[in-house]
Amino acid sequence: MGTVIDIHAHYVPAELISLARSTGAQLGIRLIEDAATPALHFDGGISSISEL
């Protein structure tokens, strides 16, 4: 496997959360709303939930 690059954000604007909710699946992005705060999961990548 090639180099793994950790890309993450600590702040995600509400507009992006809304966009992920409505069209994220088309882009391989899943919104996880059962966490303390919303989190994004990218297909093929590690979830942004801090317990991982």
A tleap script that builds the chain and sets N, CA, C and O, in Angstrom:
source leaprc.protein.ff14SB
mol = sequence {
  NMET GLY THR VAL ILE ASP ILE HIE ALA HIE
  TYR VAL PRO ALA GLU LEU ILE SER LEU ALA
  ARG SER THR GLY ALA GLN LEU GLY ILE ARG
  LEU ILE GLU ASP ALA ALA THR PRO ALA LEU
  HIE PHE ASP GLY GLY ILE SER SER ILE SER
  GLU CLEU
}
set mol.1.N position { 0.848 -1.174 0.000 }
set mol.1.CA position { 0.000 0.000 0.000 }
set mol.1.C position { 0.891 1.233 0.000 }
set mol.1.O position { 1.998 1.208 0.537 }
set mol.2.N position { 0.403 2.311 -0.605 }
set mol.2.CA position { 1.155 3.558 -0.673 }
set mol.2.C position { 1.116 4.313 0.643 }
set mol.2.O position { 0.674 3.788 1.665 }
set mol.3.N position { 1.568 5.508 0.606 }
set mol.3.CA position { 1.594 6.378 1.775 }
set mol.3.C position { 0.182 6.728 2.225 }
set mol.3.O position { -0.672 7.064 1.404 }
set mol.4.N position { -0.059 6.650 3.527 }
set mol.4.CA position { -1.345 7.045 4.101 }
set mol.4.C position { -1.215 8.467 4.600 }
set mol.4.O position { -0.284 8.789 5.339 }
set mol.5.N position { -2.149 9.324 4.200 }
set mol.5.CA position { -2.146 10.718 4.627 }
set mol.5.C position { -3.404 10.956 5.439 }
set mol.5.O position { -4.511 10.709 4.961 }
set mol.6.N position { -3.242 11.435 6.668 }
set mol.6.CA position { -4.356 11.730 7.555 }
set mol.6.C position { -4.857 13.141 7.253 }
set mol.6.O position { -4.151 14.123 7.484 }
set mol.7.N position { -6.084 13.229 6.734 }
set mol.7.CA position { -6.692 14.522 6.455 }
set mol.7.C position { -7.975 14.588 7.270 }
set mol.7.O position { -8.864 13.752 7.110 }
set mol.8.N position { -8.066 15.578 8.137 }
set mol.8.CA position { -9.280 15.715 8.936 }
set mol.8.C position { -9.495 17.170 9.316 }
set mol.8.O position { -8.595 18.004 9.209 }
set mol.9.N position { -10.703 17.448 9.761 }
set mol.9.CA position { -11.043 18.808 10.176 }
set mol.9.C position { -11.691 18.752 11.548 }
set mol.9.O position { -12.402 17.801 11.874 }
set mol.10.N position { -11.442 19.762 12.337 }
set mol.10.CA position { -12.066 19.847 13.651 }
set mol.10.C position { -13.327 20.689 13.606 }
set mol.10.O position { -14.130 20.671 14.539 }
set mol.11.N position { -13.495 21.419 12.531 }
set mol.11.CA position { -14.703 22.217 12.349 }
set mol.11.C position { -15.232 21.946 10.955 }
set mol.11.O position { -14.508 22.074 9.967 }
set mol.12.N position { -16.487 21.574 10.884 }
set mol.12.CA position { -17.142 21.362 9.600 }
set mol.12.C position { -18.359 22.280 9.580 }
set mol.12.O position { -19.230 22.164 10.442 }
set mol.13.N position { -18.433 23.184 8.616 }
set mol.13.CA position { -19.560 24.113 8.561 }
set mol.13.C position { -20.900 23.384 8.441 }
set mol.13.O position { -20.984 22.309 7.848 }
set mol.14.N position { -21.933 23.982 9.008 }
set mol.14.CA position { -23.286 23.391 8.971 }
set mol.14.C position { -23.736 23.131 7.538 }
set mol.14.O position { -24.459 22.168 7.285 }
set mol.15.N position { -23.322 23.969 6.604 }
set mol.15.CA position { -23.701 23.785 5.203 }
set mol.15.C position { -23.136 22.488 4.643 }
set mol.15.O position { -23.789 21.811 3.850 }
set mol.16.N position { -21.919 22.145 5.057 }
set mol.16.CA position { -21.309 20.905 4.584 }
set mol.16.C position { -21.992 19.689 5.211 }
set mol.16.O position { -22.174 18.670 4.545 }
set mol.17.N position { -22.367 19.790 6.480 }
set mol.17.CA position { -23.116 18.706 7.128 }
set mol.17.C position { -24.434 18.493 6.382 }
set mol.17.O position { -24.817 17.355 6.111 }
set mol.18.N position { -25.119 19.572 6.054 }
set mol.18.CA position { -26.381 19.487 5.317 }
set mol.18.C position { -26.173 18.855 3.943 }
set mol.18.O position { -26.971 18.021 3.516 }
set mol.19.N position { -25.119 19.242 3.261 }
set mol.19.CA position { -24.815 18.679 1.951 }
set mol.19.C position { -24.485 17.188 2.062 }
set mol.19.O position { -24.922 16.395 1.228 }
set mol.20.N position { -23.724 16.807 3.077 }
set mol.20.CA position { -23.397 15.393 3.290 }
set mol.20.C position { -24.665 14.598 3.565 }
set mol.20.O position { -24.791 13.457 3.121 }
set mol.21.N position { -25.602 15.188 4.292 }
set mol.21.CA position { -26.865 14.523 4.607 }
set mol.21.C position { -27.679 14.282 3.326 }
set mol.21.O position { -28.276 13.217 3.162 }
set mol.22.N position { -27.703 15.251 2.439 }
set mol.22.CA position { -28.568 15.150 1.265 }
set mol.22.C position { -27.927 14.431 0.080 }
set mol.22.O position { -28.626 13.724 -0.646 }
set mol.23.N position { -26.627 14.587 -0.138 }
set mol.23.CA position { -26.007 14.014 -1.337 }
set mol.23.C position { -24.695 13.296 -1.070 }
set mol.23.O position { -24.011 12.898 -2.014 }
set mol.24.N position { -24.333 13.121 0.184 }
set mol.24.CA position { -23.047 12.505 0.503 }
set mol.24.C position { -22.876 11.108 -0.057 }
set mol.24.O position { -21.782 10.743 -0.486 }
set mol.25.N position { -23.937 10.322 -0.060 }
set mol.25.CA position { -23.840 8.935 -0.539 }
set mol.25.C position { -23.353 8.879 -1.987 }
set mol.25.O position { -22.652 7.942 -2.370 }
set mol.26.N position { -23.715 9.859 -2.777 }
set mol.26.CA position { -23.276 9.905 -4.177 }
set mol.26.C position { -21.773 10.114 -4.291 }
set mol.26.O position { -21.168 9.787 -5.312 }
set mol.27.N position { -21.176 10.660 -3.237 }
set mol.27.CA position { -19.747 10.954 -3.234 }
set mol.27.C position { -18.941 9.997 -2.359 }
set mol.27.O position { -17.731 10.158 -2.200 }
set mol.28.N position { -19.627 8.995 -1.791 }
set mol.28.CA position { -18.935 8.065 -0.911 }
set mol.28.C position { -18.728 8.603 0.484 }
set mol.28.O position { -17.792 8.199 1.175 }
set mol.29.N position { -19.606 9.529 0.915 }
set mol.29.CA position { -19.503 10.139 2.236 }
set mol.29.C position { -20.757 9.797 3.024 }
set mol.29.O position { -21.875 9.989 2.544 }
set mol.30.N position { -20.566 9.290 4.236 }
set mol.30.CA position { -21.700 8.944 5.099 }
set mol.30.C position { -21.668 9.847 6.321 }
set mol.30.O position { -20.626 10.017 6.955 }
set mol.31.N position { -22.815 10.423 6.643 }
set mol.31.CA position { -22.940 11.261 7.831 }
set mol.31.C position { -23.347 10.380 8.997 }
set mol.31.O position { -24.349 9.669 8.923 }
set mol.32.N position { -22.578 10.424 10.068 }
set mol.32.CA position { -22.869 9.646 11.276 }
set mol.32.C position { -23.452 10.625 12.287 }
set mol.32.O position { -22.762 11.525 12.765 }
set mol.33.N position { -24.728 10.440 12.605 }
set mol.33.CA position { -25.403 11.396 13.480 }
set mol.33.C position { -25.700 10.852 14.866 }
set mol.33.O position { -26.303 11.548 15.683 }
set mol.34.N position { -25.292 9.622 15.148 }
set mol.34.CA position { -25.562 9.067 16.481 }
set mol.34.C position { -24.377 9.248 17.434 }
set mol.34.O position { -24.362 8.676 18.525 }
set mol.35.N position { -23.397 10.032 17.028 }
set mol.35.CA position { -22.254 10.364 17.892 }
set mol.35.C position { -22.596 11.626 18.683 }
set mol.35.O position { -23.651 12.223 18.472 }
set mol.36.N position { -21.719 12.030 19.582 }
set mol.36.CA position { -21.939 13.250 20.368 }
set mol.36.C position { -22.093 14.468 19.451 }
set mol.36.O position { -22.889 15.364 19.731 }
set mol.37.N position { -21.341 14.494 18.374 }
set mol.37.CA position { -21.472 15.516 17.335 }
set mol.37.C position { -21.454 14.794 15.995 }
set mol.37.O position { -20.949 13.674 15.911 }
set mol.38.N position { -21.989 15.402 14.954 }
set mol.38.CA position { -21.967 14.738 13.645 }
set mol.38.C position { -20.537 14.408 13.221 }
set mol.38.O position { -19.600 15.151 13.514 }
set mol.39.N position { -20.391 13.294 12.536 }
set mol.39.CA position { -19.080 12.884 12.032 }
set mol.39.C position { -19.246 12.437 10.589 }
set mol.39.O position { -20.330 12.016 10.184 }
set mol.40.N position { -18.185 12.526 9.821 }
set mol.40.CA position { -18.202 12.092 8.436 }
set mol.40.C position { -17.350 10.848 8.275 }
set mol.40.O position { -16.261 10.747 8.840 }
set mol.41.N position { -17.857 9.904 7.499 }
set mol.41.CA position { -17.101 8.692 7.180 }
set mol.41.C position { -16.936 8.662 5.673 }
set mol.41.O position { -17.911 8.805 4.934 }
set mol.42.N position { -15.713 8.479 5.216 }
set mol.42.CA position { -15.410 8.442 3.797 }
set mol.42.C position { -15.146 7.005 3.385 }
set mol.42.O position { -14.311 6.328 3.985 }
set mol.43.N position { -15.861 6.532 2.356 }
set mol.43.CA position { -15.651 5.165 1.873 }
set mol.43.C position { -14.172 4.932 1.609 }
set mol.43.O position { -13.505 5.752 0.978 }
set mol.44.N position { -13.668 3.808 2.097 }
set mol.44.CA position { -12.272 3.479 1.898 }
set mol.44.C position { -11.347 4.142 2.902 }
set mol.44.O position { -10.131 3.968 2.822 }
set mol.45.N position { -11.890 4.895 3.843 }
set mol.45.CA position { -11.057 5.584 4.825 }
set mol.45.C position { -11.528 5.329 6.234 }
set mol.45.O position { -12.528 4.644 6.445 }
set mol.46.N position { -10.830 5.864 7.179 }
set mol.46.CA position { -11.144 5.692 8.593 }
set mol.46.C position { -12.208 6.701 8.990 }
set mol.46.O position { -12.195 7.839 8.520 }
set mol.47.N position { -13.114 6.297 9.839 }
set mol.47.CA position { -14.163 7.190 10.328 }
set mol.47.C position { -13.552 8.315 11.146 }
set mol.47.O position { -12.473 8.171 11.720 }
set mol.48.N position { -14.252 9.427 11.191 }
set mol.48.CA position { -13.766 10.553 11.969 }
set mol.48.C position { -14.196 10.484 13.434 }
set mol.48.O position { -13.904 11.399 14.203 }
set mol.49.N position { -14.884 9.415 13.829 }
set mol.49.CA position { -15.267 9.260 15.224 }
set mol.49.C position { -14.014 9.004 16.055 }
set mol.49.O position { -13.200 8.147 15.711 }
set mol.50.N position { -13.861 9.738 17.132 }
set mol.50.CA position { -12.611 9.728 17.900 }
set mol.50.C position { -12.327 8.415 18.615 }
set mol.50.O position { -11.180 8.187 19.000 }
set mol.51.N position { -13.317 7.533 18.816 }
set mol.51.CA position { -13.055 6.278 19.511 }
set mol.51.C position { -12.166 5.333 18.702 }
set mol.51.O position { -11.633 4.372 19.256 }
set mol.52.N position { -11.998 5.585 17.409 }
set mol.52.CA position { -11.206 4.670 16.576 }
set mol.52.C position { -9.767 4.849 16.812 }
set mol.52.O position { -8.951 4.162 16.197 }
savepdb mol mol.pdb
quit
